[in-house]
Amino acid sequence: MRALQADAFSIASLKIADVPKPQPKRGDILVRVKAASLNYRDLAILSGSYMPNLKLPYVPSSDACGVVEAVGEDVTRFKVGDRVVPVYIQGWRDGALTPEQRAGGSLGAPLTGVLQDYVVVPAEDAVAAPAYLTDAQASTLPIAALTAWTCLQQGGLQPGQSVLVQGTGGVALFAAQFARAAGARVIGLTSGDAKAALMRDLGVDTVINYRQTPEWAGAVREATGGRGVDIVVETTGSSLSQSLSAVRFNGFVGVIGFVGGMEAPLNIRQLIGPMIRMQGVVVGSRASLEAMMRMMAMHQIKPLIDSTFPLERAAEGFSRMEQGAHSGKIVISFD
């Protein structure tokens, strides 16, 4: 079968290799990958900055949708022909995440990634793909959508509250869609008119251009009558100080990403004085993924696909993400 491998930490190192097709063991399913989606984590790993000791070559990416091709012994959860989505952190089925699951259970490193024709996963570590979504759309759910869902859940989102999202990446747009479905007001940060229009089309109530307004925390507070937002979905990382200034007294800041950098200046009084709750967010369990999918189906929420590339041109997808040119999810097609 085909597998996209990186034998060095660079986009230029990606190449198609011919490798043996895996076979399911007891409790496993063999999935023929139909579509995969890229996440910033995939780019960070490929750059060498996230897992510099990862053994090479490796197959990137964690999120996919496919069709069950074969099942191992004792599998009753799925049958041949079912459309499935593998869970990002294998083994995390419900409850709290363990250090062992966090360190060793993630597809796309350290576990083999999904940019190959077939993958094998335990049947208990996959979920049924939503029937109303295409393969490409369903492939975007395990990290981006679930991270947004978990962040809003941990923030205790209620109808009538306000949520701040940053940019037009996958997590931010999912958070905007989920918050709107919950009856919340959404404020979005972006860098240009086209992306602002896209946000408004998704129902974002107030859009602030952070290039025109670099000190955007004040603009966020002004848009909320001086109160501040109830929840910040912090995807940038380096903007944490401004997020703390933009959130209300006893509000919630969910830190989920580091697209702007892994370090941020922090005045501790910003946390203590207004009693802000700040939480690091790591995707979610299989049970959470299934709950999120039920909510999405109820509201018929569809992921926004930015662009699609065939497996042979996957490097172009990584380059597009590296350039920050995308709005929504970048998908790799196997058809």
Buried (B, 14 or more C-beta within 10 A) or exposed (E): BBBBBBEEBEBEBBEBEEBEBBEBEEBBBBBBBBBBBBBBBBBBBBBBEBBEEBEEBBBBBBBBBBBBBBBBEEBEBBEEEBBBBBBBBBBBBEEEBEEEBEEEBBBBBBBBBBBBBBBBBBBBBBBBBBEEBBBBBBBBBBBBBBBBBBBBBBBEBEEEBBBBBBBBBBBBBBBBBBBBBBEBBBBBBBBEEEBBEBBEEBBBBBBBBBEEEEEBBBBBBEBBEEEBBBBBBBBBBBBBBBBBBBBBEEBBBBBBBBBBEEEBEEEEEBBEEBEBBBBEBBBBBBBBBBBBBEEBEEEEBBBBBBBBBEBEEBBBBBBBBBEEEBBBBBBBBBE
